[in-house]
Amino acid sequence: MTKITKEMTINEVLAIDPETAPIMTEYGMHCMGCPFSQMESLADGCAAHGTDADDLVEVLNDFISSKE
């Protein structure tokens, strides 16, 4: 399993599993198709949207591991 980190870009996470998009949307990250998704890390995105990157990473990793 690839472990998601807060240093990964939004696009990197989507490449691992596109079904993570709704989870990121719940955390205020509605920019799946914007140019920032290619260069902005999860930590940067969370900081810009006032959410906790550590919480998001935990939820994303739990989601991905539940599918194995």
Order of alpha helices (4+ residues) and beta strands (2+ residues): alpha-alpha-alpha-alpha-alpha
